[in-house]
């Protein structure tokens, strides 16, 4: 027996500026049979005391686990899963917000016919809690597919949409059955600090049947206005190995094909542009790409549908002369 229906796992690290508002968004949920599991990654600010003070006079079930040393987000999430006492697991990042019905929507949908998971929609907000980039619903393809079958999609179809990068996919948009996690020995890969969350979600979905889709925005990602302050190392490219490891995990040939010929090249190209936008030295970027054989992996990209042609042409231009591409990118970066 489980003590709670839902365990909400919240990893924290130097989150004192945002954790209180995140907690309040959880406290306002219209679903109450949950516990919060905080795993603090050896913060050197007031995160731990902020959590304790915010919840001091609240009648709410929570665990507060504090790592002695910094271990990374994957370790924190794994530790949270291990400590959790709920039947289902939901992840919330320490600077994000959730709608008052986020938990109840995920729970009601996954329980409606014993589905393996439910998937909601997420959208970015700025530090004034204003929506960013909300004019176009980027989930149209998924919603259209779900409406054909009363709001249900096969887990395989959701994986397919992620591999083609046709939807803004994130692991926090899913609800997880803890039994499926344990029975399939699923863990966040602690050797990586980027991409391990998507890897976990895709492996989970690979062990699922059907997924209910929620056609409303219930998760809000906080995005700092100064994105440069969140720079990461060029080692972010290393996470290509995580995606490559999925090749042996997926059973279906068509998923493996889209992994190798769409998702991996898009991952490489997207991160390359990320480094360009954030002012990294182009030669350092190219050197890292060469060491990891990423130029050859980019050559694997294939066109699966009409919308892929624009990306295909950009990749071909880059492979033809990557230094010339970079010069063009500097001049036309908002259009290239």
C-alpha positions as CSV (number, residue, x, y, z in Angstrom):
1,X,0.0,0.0,0.0
2,X,1.1,3.5,-0.7
3,X,0.8,6.3,1.9
4,X,-0.1,8.9,-0.8
5,X,-1.5,9.0,-4.3
6,X,1.1,11.4,-5.5
7,X,4.7,12.2,-4.6
8,X,5.9,15.6,-5.9
9,X,9.6,15.5,-6.2
10,X,11.4,18.9,-6.1
11,X,15.2,19.0,-6.5
12,X,16.7,22.2,-5.2
13,X,20.1,24.0,-5.5
14,X,20.6,27.6,-4.5
15,X,16.9,28.2,-5.1
16,X,16.1,30.6,-2.3
17,X,14.8,33.3,-4.7
18,X,12.2,31.0,-6.3
19,X,11.4,28.1,-4.1
20,X,8.8,29.9,-2.0
21,X,6.6,30.7,-5.0
22,X,7.0,27.2,-6.3
23,X,5.8,25.8,-3.0
24,X,2.9,28.1,-2.9
25,X,1.8,27.0,-6.3
26,X,1.8,23.4,-5.0
27,X,-0.1,24.4,-1.8
28,X,-2.9,25.9,-3.9
29,X,-3.6,22.5,-5.6
30,X,-7.2,21.3,-5.6
31,X,-5.8,17.8,-5.0
32,X,-4.6,17.1,-1.5
33,X,-3.5,13.5,-1.3
34,X,0.1,14.1,-2.0
35,X,3.5,14.6,-0.3
36,X,6.3,16.9,-1.3
37,X,9.8,15.4,-1.5
38,X,12.5,18.1,-1.5
39,X,16.1,16.9,-2.3
40,X,18.5,19.8,-1.7
41,X,21.8,19.4,-3.5
42,X,24.1,21.0,-0.8
43,X,22.9,24.6,-1.5
44,X,25.1,27.3,-0.1
45,X,22.3,29.9,0.2
46,X,19.1,29.9,2.3
47,X,17.2,27.3,0.3
48,X,16.7,24.8,3.1
49,X,15.6,27.4,5.6
50,X,13.2,28.9,3.0
51,X,11.6,25.5,2.6
52,X,11.3,25.0,6.3
53,X,9.9,28.5,7.0
54,X,7.5,28.4,4.2
55,X,6.0,25.1,5.4
56,X,6.3,25.7,9.1
57,X,2.7,26.5,9.8
58,X,1.2,24.4,6.9
59,X,-0.6,21.1,7.4
60,X,1.1,19.4,4.6
61,X,3.1,16.2,4.2
62,X,6.7,16.7,3.1
63,X,10.2,15.2,3.3
64,X,13.3,17.4,3.2
65,X,16.5,15.5,2.2
66,X,19.8,17.4,2.2
67,X,22.8,16.1,0.3
68,X,26.1,16.6,2.1
69,X,27.9,17.2,-1.2
70,X,26.7,18.5,-4.6
71,X,25.7,15.5,-6.6
72,X,23.7,16.9,-9.6
73,X,20.0,16.9,-10.5
74,X,19.9,13.3,-11.7
75,X,21.1,12.1,-8.3
76,X,18.6,14.3,-6.5
77,X,15.7,13.0,-8.6
78,X,16.8,9.4,-8.1
79,X,17.0,9.9,-4.4
80,X,13.6,11.5,-4.4
81,X,12.1,8.6,-6.3
82,X,13.7,6.1,-3.8
83,X,12.3,8.1,-0.8
84,X,8.9,8.7,-2.3
85,X,5.8,7.0,-0.7
86,X,3.3,7.8,-3.4
87,X,1.7,5.5,-6.1
88,X,2.4,8.1,-8.7
89,X,5.3,10.6,-9.2
90,X,5.3,14.1,-10.5
91,X,8.4,16.3,-10.9
92,X,8.4,20.0,-10.4
93,X,11.6,22.1,-10.8
94,X,12.4,24.6,-8.0
95,X,11.9,27.7,-10.1
96,X,8.7,26.7,-11.9
97,X,5.0,27.1,-11.2
98,X,2.0,24.7,-11.6
99,X,-1.6,25.6,-12.2
100,X,-4.0,24.9,-9.3
101,X,-5.3,21.8,-11.1
102,X,-2.0,20.5,-12.5
103,X,-1.9,17.5,-10.1
104,X,-5.6,16.7,-10.2
105,X,-5.6,16.8,-14.0
106,X,-2.7,14.4,-14.3
107,X,-4.1,12.1,-11.6
108,X,-7.6,12.0,-12.9
109,X,-6.5,11.4,-16.4
110,X,-4.1,8.6,-15.5
111,X,-6.6,7.0,-13.2
112,X,-9.6,7.3,-15.6
113,X,-8.9,3.9,-17.3
114,X,-5.7,2.8,-15.6
115,X,-3.4,4.5,-18.2
116,X,0.4,4.2,-17.7
117,X,0.8,8.0,-17.9
118,X,-0.8,11.3,-18.7
119,X,0.8,14.3,-20.5
120,X,0.0,17.9,-20.0
121,X,1.1,21.1,-21.7
122,X,3.8,23.5,-20.5
123,X,4.6,27.1,-21.4
124,X,7.4,29.6,-20.4
125,X,6.9,32.6,-18.1
126,X,9.2,35.5,-17.3
127,X,10.0,36.9,-13.9
128,X,6.7,38.9,-13.9
129,X,4.8,35.6,-14.4
130,X,3.9,36.7,-17.9
131,X,3.5,34.1,-20.6
132,X,6.2,33.9,-23.3
133,X,5.7,32.7,-26.8
134,X,2.0,31.8,-26.3
135,X,0.5,33.0,-29.6
136,X,1.0,29.7,-31.4
137,X,0.0,26.3,-29.8
138,X,3.0,24.2,-30.5
139,X,1.1,21.1,-29.3
140,X,-1.3,21.1,-32.2
141,X,0.1,17.9,-33.7
142,X,-0.3,16.0,-30.5
143,X,-3.8,17.4,-29.7
144,X,-5.0,16.6,-33.2
145,X,-3.7,13.0,-32.8
146,X,-5.3,12.6,-29.4
147,X,-8.7,13.9,-30.5
148,X,-8.9,11.1,-33.1
149,X,-9.1,8.7,-30.1
150,X,-10.9,10.4,-27.3
151,X,-7.8,12.1,-25.9
152,X,-5.6,9.0,-26.0
153,X,-2.3,8.4,-27.8
154,X,0.0,5.5,-27.9
155,X,3.1,6.0,-25.9
156,X,5.0,5.2,-29.0
157,X,3.3,8.1,-30.9
158,X,4.4,10.5,-28.1
159,X,8.0,9.2,-28.4
160,X,7.8,9.7,-32.1
161,X,6.7,13.3,-31.8
162,X,9.6,13.9,-29.4
163,X,12.2,12.3,-31.7
164,X,11.0,14.5,-34.6
165,X,10.9,17.5,-32.2
166,X,7.4,18.4,-33.2
167,X,6.3,19.3,-29.7
168,X,7.9,21.1,-26.7
169,X,8.5,17.9,-24.8
170,X,9.7,17.8,-21.2
171,X,9.8,15.1,-18.5
172,X,8.0,17.3,-16.0
173,X,4.8,17.2,-18.2
174,X,4.3,13.5,-17.5
175,X,2.9,11.7,-14.5
176,X,4.8,8.4,-13.7
177,X,3.6,5.2,-12.1
178,X,6.2,4.3,-9.5
179,X,5.6,0.6,-10.1
180,X,6.6,0.9,-13.8
181,X,9.8,2.8,-12.8
182,X,10.8,0.1,-10.3
183,X,9.8,-2.9,-12.4
184,X,12.0,-1.6,-15.3
185,X,14.9,-0.4,-13.1
186,X,14.5,3.1,-14.5
187,X,16.9,5.8,-13.2
188,X,18.1,9.2,-14.2
189,X,21.6,8.8,-15.6
190,X,23.9,10.4,-13.0
191,X,26.9,10.6,-15.4
192,X,25.2,13.5,-17.2
193,X,23.9,16.9,-16.2
194,X,22.0,17.6,-19.5
195,X,19.5,15.4,-21.4
196,X,19.2,12.8,-18.6
197,X,15.7,14.0,-17.9
198,X,14.5,13.4,-21.5
199,X,16.4,10.1,-21.6
200,X,14.5,9.0,-18.4
201,X,11.1,10.1,-19.8
202,X,11.6,8.3,-23.2
203,X,12.7,5.1,-21.4
204,X,9.6,5.3,-19.2
205,X,7.3,5.8,-22.2
206,X,9.0,2.9,-24.0
207,X,7.5,0.7,-21.2
208,X,4.0,2.2,-21.5
209,X,1.0,1.4,-23.5
210,X,-1.4,4.4,-23.8
211,X,-1.1,8.0,-22.6
212,X,-3.9,10.4,-21.9
213,X,-3.4,13.9,-23.2
214,X,-4.5,17.0,-21.3
215,X,-5.4,19.9,-23.7
216,X,-4.6,22.7,-21.3
217,X,-1.5,24.5,-20.0
218,X,-0.9,23.5,-16.4
219,X,2.9,23.7,-16.1
220,X,4.8,27.0,-16.3
221,X,8.6,27.1,-16.8
222,X,10.4,30.1,-15.4
223,X,12.8,31.6,-17.8
224,X,15.4,34.2,-16.7
225,X,15.5,37.2,-19.0
226,X,19.3,37.0,-19.0
227,X,19.8,33.6,-20.5
228,X,23.6,34.1,-20.6
229,X,23.6,33.7,-16.8
230,X,22.7,30.1,-17.3
231,X,25.5,29.1,-19.5
232,X,26.8,25.5,-19.4
233,X,30.0,23.8,-20.4
234,X,30.7,22.5,-23.9
235,X,30.4,19.1,-22.2
236,X,26.7,19.5,-22.9
237,X,27.6,18.0,-26.3
238,X,28.5,14.8,-24.4
239,X,24.9,14.0,-23.8
240,X,24.7,12.8,-27.4
241,X,25.8,9.5,-25.9
242,X,22.6,9.3,-23.9
243,X,20.5,9.5,-27.0
244,X,22.7,7.0,-28.8
245,X,22.2,4.6,-25.9
246,X,18.4,4.7,-26.7
247,X,19.1,3.0,-30.0
248,X,19.5,-0.4,-28.2
249,X,16.6,0.4,-25.8
250,X,13.9,1.0,-28.4
251,X,12.3,-2.1,-29.8
252,X,10.7,-0.5,-32.9
253,X,12.9,0.0,-36.0
254,X,11.0,3.2,-36.9
255,X,11.8,4.8,-33.5
256,X,15.5,3.9,-33.8
257,X,15.5,5.4,-37.3
258,X,14.1,8.7,-36.1
259,X,16.4,8.7,-33.2
260,X,19.5,8.4,-35.4
261,X,18.3,10.4,-38.4
262,X,16.4,13.2,-36.7
263,X,16.7,13.5,-32.9
264,X,20.4,13.2,-32.6
265,X,21.3,15.6,-35.5
266,X,18.7,18.1,-34.1
267,X,20.2,17.8,-30.7
268,X,23.7,18.5,-32.0
269,X,22.6,21.4,-34.2
270,X,20.4,23.0,-31.5
271,X,23.2,22.9,-28.9
272,X,25.7,24.3,-31.4
273,X,23.5,27.3,-32.0
274,X,22.9,27.6,-28.2
275,X,26.7,28.0,-27.8
276,X,26.9,30.5,-30.6
277,X,24.1,32.6,-29.1
278,X,25.8,32.6,-25.8
279,X,29.1,33.9,-27.1
280,X,31.2,30.7,-27.1
281,X,34.3,30.8,-29.3
282,X,33.3,29.1,-32.5
283,X,36.6,27.3,-32.9
284,X,36.2,25.8,-29.4
285,X,32.7,24.6,-30.4
286,X,34.0,23.0,-33.7
287,X,36.9,21.4,-31.9
288,X,34.5,19.7,-29.4
289,X,32.2,18.6,-32.2
290,X,35.2,17.1,-34.0
291,X,36.4,15.2,-30.9
292,X,32.9,13.7,-30.5
293,X,32.5,13.0,-34.2
294,X,29.4,15.2,-34.3
295,X,30.0,16.3,-37.9
296,X,29.5,12.8,-39.1
297,X,26.4,12.4,-36.9
298,X,24.9,15.5,-38.5
299,X,25.4,13.9,-41.9
300,X,22.9,11.2,-40.8
301,X,20.0,13.7,-40.9
302,X,17.1,12.6,-43.1
303,X,13.9,14.3,-44.3
304,X,10.9,12.6,-42.8
305,X,8.3,15.2,-43.8
306,X,7.9,18.5,-45.6
307,X,8.8,20.7,-42.7
308,X,12.3,19.0,-42.4
309,X,13.6,20.5,-45.6
310,X,14.5,23.9,-44.1
311,X,16.5,22.2,-41.4
312,X,18.1,19.8,-43.9
313,X,19.3,22.7,-46.0
314,X,20.8,24.5,-43.0
315,X,22.7,21.3,-42.0
316,X,24.0,20.8,-45.6
317,X,25.2,24.4,-45.7
318,X,26.9,24.0,-42.4
319,X,28.6,20.7,-43.5
320,X,29.7,22.3,-46.7
321,X,31.7,24.9,-44.9
322,X,31.1,25.3,-41.2
323,X,33.3,28.4,-40.8
324,X,31.4,30.2,-43.6
325,X,28.1,29.1,-42.0
326,X,29.2,30.7,-38.7
327,X,30.0,34.0,-40.5
328,X,26.6,33.9,-42.1
329,X,25.0,33.0,-38.8
330,X,26.7,36.1,-37.2
331,X,25.1,38.3,-39.8
332,X,21.7,36.7,-40.1
333,X,21.3,34.8,-36.8
334,X,17.7,35.9,-36.3
335,X,16.8,34.5,-39.7
336,X,19.2,31.6,-40.3
